[in-house]
Amino acid sequence: MDSVAPDPAKNGKDTDIVVNADGDLSFAGQTYRAAIGKTGMRADKTEGDGASPSGIWNLRYVMYRADRLPPVKTALPVYQLARNDGWCDDPHSDAYNRPVRLPFAKSHEKLWREDHIYDVIVALDHNDSPAIAGRGSAIFMHIARPAYDGTEGCIALAKNDLVAILANCTVSTRLCIGQK
């Protein structure tokens, strides 16, 4: 992934992104429609349960498809996705819940997709420091499908909404799933 440096002059308001079980997402005085995990929200998230992990999560960085949109404007670190980017979802791998380069022998998600849901991805700090096997992987904010179908555990928004939110995020912005 090629890095795009964050704008040091960014002066957004330090507010949290809050999403509730009905899929209402609030940020900086605005409310947006969001898709949540297809089985709802759970504090005890496990791999493959289809639930969004309730809790308060830091936004680590943004990845985007440079062939589909311009660099995302945000104070967060930004990286261009490459065709060989993936994310390990194999609880038995040392790379569990981490980005990987494809081809990769263990179970993984391809981040370079034909559909548009991963054109913009926000990596969260869910289960990453350290990653605990089976507690959930690849929990992102990303673009929603047109019908806002439930996700495998991520939070998904319309592309324009996600880009607008990211433009107003700071490095202190957190995603609060079922919290606050």
Stockholm file with secondary structure:
# STOCKHOLM 1.0

chainA/1-180         MDSVAPDPAKNGKDTDIVVNADGDLSFAGQTYRAAIGKTGMRADKTEGDGASPSGIWNLRYVMYRADRLPPVKTALPVYQLARNDGWCDDPHSDAYNRPVRLPFAKSHEKLWREDHIYDVIVALDHNDSPAIAGRGSAIFMHIARPAYDGTEGCIALAKNDLVAILANCTVSTRLCIGQK
#=GR chainA/1-180 SS CEEECCCTTCCCCCCCEEECTTSEEEETTEEEEEECBTTCEETTCCTTSCCEECEEEEEEEEEECTTTSCCCCCSSCEEECCTTEEEECCTTSTTTTSEEESSCSSCEEESSCSSSTTSEEEEECTTCTTCCTTSCCCCEEEECCTTCCCBSSCEEECHHHHHHHHHTCCTTCEEEESCC
#=GC SS_cons         CEEECCCTTCCCCCCCEEECTTSEEEETTEEEEEECBTTCEETTCCTTSCCEECEEEEEEEEEECTTTSCCCCCSSCEEECCTTEEEECCTTSTTTTSEEESSCSSCEEESSCSSSTTSEEEEECTTCTTCCTTSCCCCEEEECCTTCCCBSSCEEECHHHHHHHHHTCCTTCEEEESCC
//
